[in-house]
Amino acid sequence: MKLILGISSFVLGLSLVFKKRYQVLNTLLAVRVIRKLLVAVTMKLPNVRQKILPSILGRSAS
């Protein structure tokens, strides 16, 4: 019974987070430390640096 209740609670919580994902993301990104950490980690990804960053800065992607 505890297992079923635990799994049900987990699925319900997961579905609520998914339904409110943009509000959760905005809340997390409102925290300066988390936002800076996320940007730093994202900039280390090769695809972001090669493809997305040039389009943001208005340069041609090479």
Long-range contacts (C-beta under 8 A, 24 or more apart in sequence): none
